[in-house]
Amino acid sequence: MVAHNGMAHDAPISHASDSSMSHGGSSSHSMMNMVFFTASNTPLYANSWTPSSAGAYAGTCIFLIVLAVLFRTLFTLRAHLEAKWIESAMKRRYVIVEGQGANEKITSEDTNSMTGILTANGLAENVRIVQAPVKHIQPWRFGVDIPRSLITTVAVAVGYLLMLAVMTFNVGYFLSVLAGAFIGELAFGRFYHQGVMIM
């Protein structure tokens, strides 16, 4: 009878120990892996996005490649727009008719002016083309700052998505991001490095 009671008391302890080990194993499994591993069923961004076959895993890797190319494309697009905006600011001119009291406002060492303009009717000498000085910091413009902010926001979002993919420590995902960066630089690098600083 005593042995029976002892067995009865030992069973819950053993069960609790097994439950604790099982809980500890599941929690350690759910933690992020800190070493690279090769697996084709690693979730990406959500549990619902878990490749269940080799084809699905390959499609996920292709998606990451495209996402990395898009990341590179966004910075190239911003570089192109920055160059366009700077060129537009430097070429911004104002046409002022002489005799309206505006000459005093444009007499500056940093202001280049040219009298006369060639029109369809010949040379009009009563106008002055004034090139305004370009400041280091341009004024806020709706058509410039809003697109710049949108492109930067999208680029940051894509960058974080790529970072989360790399943080899974899946070798395939990591190599896919590197492949996308290589392809993006190969395709758009020559446009980006044209003397336009982004950051």
C-alpha positions in Angstrom: 0.0 0.0 0.0 2.9 2.3 0.8 4.6 1.5 -2.4 1.4 2.1 -4.3 1.1 5.6 -2.7 4.7 6.3 -3.4 4.2 5.5 -7.1 1.1 7.6 -7.1 3.0 10.6 -5.7 5.9 10.0 -8.1 3.8 10.0 -11.2 2.7 13.7 -11.1 6.3 14.8 -10.4 7.6 12.9 -13.4 4.7 14.2 -15.5 5.5 17.8 -14.4 9.1 17.3 -15.2 8.2 16.0 -18.7 5.9 18.9 -19.2 8.6 21.4 -18.1 11.1 19.8 -20.5 8.5 19.8 -23.3 7.7 23.4 -22.6 11.3 24.4 -22.5 12.0 22.6 -25.8 9.1 24.3 -27.5 10.1 27.7 -26.3 13.7 27.2 -27.4 12.5 26.0 -30.7 10.3 29.0 -31.1 13.2 31.3 -30.4 15.2 32.8 -33.3 18.0 30.6 -34.5 21.4 32.2 -34.0 23.2 30.1 -36.5 22.7 29.6 -40.2 20.8 26.6 -41.3 19.5 25.0 -44.4 15.8 24.3 -44.4 13.1 24.7 -47.0 10.2 25.2 -44.6 11.3 28.4 -42.8 8.4 30.9 -42.3 8.8 34.3 -43.9 7.1 37.3 -42.3 4.1 35.1 -41.1 3.4 31.5 -40.2 1.0 31.4 -43.2 4.0 32.1 -45.5 5.8 28.8 -44.8 7.1 27.0 -47.9 5.7 23.5 -48.0 7.7 22.2 -51.0 10.9 22.8 -52.9 9.0 24.9 -55.5 7.4 27.1 -52.9 10.8 27.6 -51.3 12.4 28.6 -54.6 9.5 31.0 -55.3 10.1 32.6 -51.9 13.8 33.0 -52.7 12.9 34.6 -56.1 10.6 37.0 -54.2 13.5 38.1 -52.0 15.7 38.6 -55.0 13.1 40.8 -56.6 12.7 42.7 -53.3 16.4 43.3 -53.1 16.5 44.6 -56.7 13.5 46.9 -55.9 15.4 48.2 -52.9 18.3 49.1 -55.1 16.0 50.6 -57.8 14.4 52.9 -55.2 17.7 54.5 -54.3 18.6 54.8 -58.0 15.2 56.5 -58.7 15.8 58.9 -55.8 19.3 59.7 -57.1 17.9 60.4 -60.6 15.2 62.6 -59.2 17.7 64.5 -56.9 19.8 65.3 -60.0 16.7 66.4 -61.9 15.6 68.6 -59.0 19.0 70.2 -58.6 19.2 70.9 -62.3 15.8 72.4 -62.2 16.8 74.7 -59.3 19.9 75.8 -61.0 18.1 76.6 -64.3 15.2 78.4 -62.7 15.0 81.9 -64.2 12.7 84.8 -63.9 11.9 87.2 -66.8 11.5 90.8 -65.6 10.5 93.7 -67.8 12.7 96.7 -67.4 11.3 100.0 -66.1 9.1 98.4 -63.4 11.5 99.1 -60.5 12.7 95.5 -60.3 16.3 96.2 -61.3 17.3 97.2 -57.7 16.3 93.7 -56.5 18.4 91.8 -58.8 21.7 93.7 -58.5 23.7 91.1 -56.5 27.1 89.5 -56.9 25.6 86.0 -57.0 23.0 86.9 -59.7 23.7 86.4 -63.3 21.6 88.4 -65.7 21.4 88.8 -69.5 19.5 91.6 -71.3 17.5 90.6 -74.3 15.7 87.5 -75.4 15.3 85.9 -78.8 11.7 85.5 -79.7 9.8 84.6 -82.9 9.6 88.3 -83.7 13.3 88.9 -83.3 15.4 90.1 -80.4 13.4 91.7 -77.6 15.7 94.0 -75.7 13.2 95.2 -73.1 13.4 92.1 -71.0 16.0 90.7 -68.7 16.6 87.0 -68.0 17.7 86.6 -64.4 19.2 83.5 -63.0 18.5 83.4 -59.3 21.3 82.3 -57.0 21.0 78.6 -55.9 21.2 78.2 -52.2 22.8 75.2 -50.5 19.4 74.4 -48.9 16.5 74.6 -51.3 13.1 75.9 -50.1 10.4 73.4 -49.3 8.5 72.4 -52.5 5.4 70.2 -52.7 6.5 68.6 -55.9 10.0 67.8 -54.6 9.8 67.0 -50.9 6.6 64.9 -51.0 8.0 62.5 -53.6 11.3 62.4 -51.9 9.6 61.4 -48.6 7.5 58.8 -50.2 10.4 57.1 -52.0 12.5 57.1 -48.8 9.6 55.6 -46.8 9.1 52.8 -49.2 12.9 52.2 -49.4 13.0 52.0 -45.6 10.1 49.5 -45.5 11.7 47.3 -48.1 15.0 47.5 -46.3 13.4 46.3 -43.1 11.7 43.5 -44.9 15.0 42.4 -46.3 16.6 42.6 -42.8 13.8 40.4 -41.3 14.4 37.8 -44.1 18.1 37.8 -43.3 17.4 37.5 -39.5 15.7 34.2 -40.1 19.3 32.8 -40.6 18.0 30.7 -43.5 20.9 30.3 -45.9 18.7 30.4 -48.9 17.0 33.6 -47.9 20.4 35.2 -47.0 21.9 34.3 -50.4 18.8 35.5 -52.2 19.1 38.9 -50.6 22.8 39.0 -51.6 21.9 37.9 -55.1 19.3 40.7 -55.4 21.8 43.3 -54.2 24.3 42.1 -56.8 21.8 42.1 -59.6 20.5 45.5 -58.6 24.0 47.0 -58.4 24.9 45.4 -61.7 21.8 46.9 -63.4 21.6 50.3 -61.7 24.9 51.0 -60.2 26.2 53.2 -63.0 23.2 55.5 -62.7 23.6 55.9 -58.9 27.3 56.8 -58.9 27.0 59.9 -61.0 28.1 62.4 -58.3 24.7 62.5 -56.6 24.8 62.0 -52.9 21.7 60.5 -51.4 22.4 60.4 -47.7 
